[in-house]
Amino acid sequence: MGHEAVRQSSAEAHQIGNAAVAFEPPLLNVQGLSIRFDGAPKGVNVVDDVSFSVRKGKTLCIVGESGCGKSVTSLALMGLLPTPPARIVAGSATFDGQDLLTLSERERADLRGDRMAMIFQEPMTSLNPAFTIGDQIAEGIVRHRKVSKGEAMDRALDMLKKVRIPAPEKRLRAYPHEMSGGMRQRVMIAMALANNPELLIADEPTTALDVTIQAQILALIQRLQEETGTAMILITHDLGVVAEVADEVAVMYAGHVVESGPVEAIFEDPQHPYTIGLMGSVPSLGRRQGRLATIRGTVPPAELMPKGCRFTPRCPFSDARCANELPPLGEIRPGHLARCWYAPLEQKRGAAA
C-alpha cells in the first residue's frame, strides 16, 4: 500500500473513530517527562519535557534520528533505565491510571512482561544463549500466570505458530544461535505477546534485518495487534514505516518532542523544520527529481546545546529569538502541535517572500 493510500485510509479511520474515543482516557499518558544523566551540563536533559499519549488498540510512532531520546524514553517507561547514571527529574507517566514512576521494583516486575511488554532492537543480545527458545518464552508465562511448566510450554508452542515460525515443535527446543535473525525477532515478538499485554513497546524491531524480512515482521506485528487490540508504541527512524502503521506520530529531536499529531496531519502538512527535513530525505519509488534533501549539520552535543530551540544550528528559519528562547509545543490545529516560534510555517514563508 502506498503512502497516499495509507494516509487516506488513516484519515477515514480517524473520522469514524473520533466520536468513539472522544471520552475514552488514554491507556498511557506521559506528561512533561524529563530525564538527566549524571555529569551532563546543568539544565541539559537527555529527554526534556516530553509528552504524548496512546489509546487502546492504537499505534503511536516515535520518530527521529539516533540519539534523540527515543529509546531512553521507552526504557524509562518500562523501568529499565539504570539509576544512576539516569535520573527522572520531572514529569509523570500513567498506565491505565497507575503512576509508573512511583511503583516499587516488585510492582514494576509484576507489570513488565504481563500488561506491558517490549521488543528490543537486537534479539541476539536480548535472548539468553544458554536456554532453549521454549524455556525462555515459558519463563515469562509461568512468572505472570498460575500455570504449570507443561501448560506454559503449550502456550509457547502456540505463540511460535502465531508468529509463523516454520517447524515450531523443533524450534521450541532450539537455542538462539541456531536461528536466523528474522526468526529470532519472531521469537521476541512471541515472547512479548505471550501474556496478551495491553501495551507493546517496539524499539526499532526491524533495524538489523534486511528489507524483505523487515516487511514481514511489521506485517506480523500489525496482524497480531489487530487480533489482540494491543496498544503499541513503535520507535523508528524510518518514515516509510511510520506511514504504514501509525495512528499518531511524535517527532523527537535532541530530547524534545518537536511535532506531534495524527499521521495524516504530519505527512500532509508538517510544521516543524526538522519534520520537513526528514520528509525531504525519504527516497521515492517514482522518478527522482535531483538529489535527496539533507539536513545540514549534526545534533549538538550536550555541552553545546542551544539555550533556546535545540534545532537552531541546523534550521534554515532560525534567528536570535530561536537561539535564546525555547518555543513551547503549541497547537497548530486540534491535535496537531509543533515546537516552533514560526509555526504555522506558511506565515514565515509569506513574510520572507
N, C-alpha and C positions, 0 to 999 in steps of 0.2 A: 504494500500500500504506500503511495507517495505521500510526501509531507502535506500537500494541499488537501488531499482527501482525508488525511488524518485530522487536520485542523478543522475541516468542515464537519466531520462526524463528531469531533470533540465538542465543537460549538453547539451542535444539536443536542448532544447528551447533557451539556450544562444547562441548556434552556429547559429541558424536560425535568432534570433533577433538582433545579434550584428551589422550587417550591417545597419539595420533599425534605431537603436538607436545611432549609432556612432556619428552623428552630432546633435542629439537632446539634448538640455541642460536639466539638471535635474530639476524636479519640485521644490524640496527642496535641497538647498545646504548649509551645515553647515561647516564652516572653523574656526579652532582654538578657539572654544568656551571654555571659562574658567569662572567658577562661584565660588565665595567665600561666606562663611558665616561669619558674624561678630563674632569676638572672636577666629577665627581659627588662628593657628600659622602662622607667617609671611611666605609667599611663598607657603603655602599649600592650594590648591584649591580643592573643593569637586568634581568639574568637571574641567579637566585640558587639554587644547589644543585638544579638541575633534573635529574631522572632519568626515563627511560622507555625502552621497547624496542619494536621492530617485528619480527615474524616474516615469513618469506617468504609472499607471497600474501595477507597480512592488511592491514587498514586501521586506522591509529591516527588519531583525530581529536584535534587540539589546539584547545581551545575557550576563549574568553574575550573580554572587551571590548577595544577598541582601546587600545594602549599597555601591554598586559600582558606583552609579551616574546615573543609567538608568532613573529612574522616575524624578529626578531633571532636567535632560536634556529635557525630554518631557514637563515638566511643564514650563520650560523657553521658549520653542518654542511656547507654547500656551499663554504665557503672564500671567501665573497663579502663579508664584513664588512671595511670599510676599517680598517686598523690603522696609525697611530691614526686616529680617536679611540677605537675599540672595542678592548678587550683581553680575551682569555680568561684569567682569573686562576686558575681551578681546574677540575678535573673531567677526564673522558675521554669519547671518542666513538669506538667501534669499529664498523667496517663490514666484515662478513664476516671478523672477526678482525684487521682492519687499523686501526691508530690514526689516525684522520683528523686529529687535532690536531698530529701530528708530521710530516705529509707536507710535502715541498717544494712550491713553487708549480707546478713542472712536473708533479709527481706528482698534484697536485690537478687540474690541467688535463686530464691523461690520464683521470682518473676522472669528472670533471664532463662531462655530456653523453653519457657512454657507459654506465657501470654505475650512475651516479646522475644523475638529471635533475630539473629543476624547472620548474613552470608558475607564472608570476607573475600578480599581480592585474590589471594593466592591459597588455594586449597592444600597444596603440598605442605605448607608451613602451619596450616590450621588442623590438619588431621594427624593423629598420633601414629607414627610408623610402626610401633610395637604391637598394635592391636588391629584385629580384623575390622572390616567395614561394618559388619553386622553388630559386633560388640560396641562400636562407637556410636552407632545410631541407637541401639537398645539402651545404652547407659543413660541417655537423656530421658528416654521414655520411663524407665524404672525410677529415675530421680523424681519425676513430677507426676507419675500416675501410679496408683496402687495395683500393679500388675506383677505377675511372675516374670522371670527371665525368659521363659518359653513364650509367653504372650507378647513380651516386648520384641523378641526376635521375629515373631509372626508379623507384628506391626512394621518392623524394619524391612522385612521382605516385601510387604505390601507397598511401602514407600518407594523402594527401589523399582518396583513395577510401575508406580505412578510417574516416576521421573524417566521411565523408558530406558533403563539400563539393560542391555542385552544379557541373557542368561543370568537373571537376578539371583537364582539359588546359588550359582557358582560365585558370583561377586560378593555375596553375603560373607563368604569365608575367605575372601581375598584381602590382601594388605594394600595400603595406598600406593606403594611403589609399583604394584602390578597393574595399575590402571592408567589410562591416558589422562591428560589434563582436563579434557571435556567431561570424561566420566567422573573424575574426582570432584569437579564442580557440581555435577548432578548429585553426587553423594552429599555434598554440603547443603544443597537445596533440600534433599530428602531429610537430612538431619534437622535443618531449621524448621521444616514444616511438619515434623513428626507429631508434635503435640497440638497442631492446629492453632498457631499463635494468632492473636488479634492484630499484631503489628509486626511486620517484617522489615528489617533494615538491610538493604543490599548495597555493600560498599564496592562499587566498580566490579561487579561479579564476572565480567567478561574481558577484563583488561588483558589477561595473559593468554587469551585464546585467539585462534585465527578467525577470520571474518565469518566463515560458514558456521563454525561451532558457536560463535557469538550469537548469531541469529537464532539458532536452535535453542540456546539457553534462555534467551529473552522470551521467545515464544513459549517455552516451558513454564517460566515464571509467571507470565501473563495468564496462561491457561489454568495453572493451579490457583492463582489469585482469584480468578473468576469463579472457580469451583468452591473455594472456601470463604470468600468475602473478606479476606485479609487486607488490611490497610498496608501500604508499602511506602517506604522512603527509599528511593533509588538514587545513589550517589554516582555521578558520572561527569566526564568532561566531554562527552560525545553528544552533540546537539541532534544528530540523527536518531539516536536512541531516545532522547527527550521527546522528539516529535512523534515517535511511535507509541510511547507508553504513558506519558504524563497526563494527569488532570490539572495539576498545579505545578508551578515552577518557582524555585528560589535561586537566583543567580548570586553567587558569592565571589567577593574579591578581597583579598588581604584581610580576611576575618570579618568583613561586613557583608550583610545581605544588601546588594545594591539595587536589585529589582526583584519583584515577585508578583505573581498573578496567575490567572488561568492560562493554560498553554497556548490557546489561540490568540490571546492578547499579547503575549510575549513574542510570538512569531510574527504576527501581523503588524504590530506597532511597538517595537522595542523602544524604550525611552531613556535608558542609560547608555552613555557612550561605550562602556565596556560590553554590554549585551550586544550592541550594534556591531562592535568589533568581532565578537565571537561569531555572530551570524555571517559576517562577511568572509570569515576564514573557512567556512564549510564548503567543500567541493561539491559540485553539482554533476548529475548524470548527463545533463544537456550539454550543448556546445559551449565551450569555455570562451568567455569574452575577456581576454587579457589575463593578468596574474590574479591569484587569490589575494584578498586583502590580508594584511598583517597588523598586529597591534605593536607599535614600536616600544622598545624598552623592555624591562623586566619588572617583576613585583619587587618593590623596595624592601630591603632588609629591615628588621625591627628598629635598629638604631638610626635609620634614615627615613622612618615613616613620616609622611607629611602631617602637619598639625591638623589640617582640615580634611578634605576628601582624599582618601588614600590612592585614588586613581589619578590625581592631579598630574604627576610627572609624565603620564602616558596619554593624557586626554587632549584631543585637538581643540576643545572648547574652554579649557581651564584658564582662569585668571587669578588675580591676587586674592579675591574672596574665596575661591575654591581651595587655595593653598593654606588659608588661615582659619576658615570656618567650616566645621563639619556639617554638611547638609543633613536634615532629617530624612527619614524614609517617608516621603509624602505621597498622598493618594492622587493619582492622575485621573482616574475614574474609579467607580466602585470595584474594589477588589484588586486593582492594578496599582502597585506602588513602585516608586523609584527614588533612590537617594542621590538627587542631583539638584543643584540650585536652579538649573535652567530647564528642567522638565516642566511641561512638555517641550521637547527639543525643537518643535516646529517654530516656537517663539524665538529661540536663539538663531535658527537658520534665517528666519524672516528679518531679524534685526541685522544680521551680518550682510544680508542682501542689500 
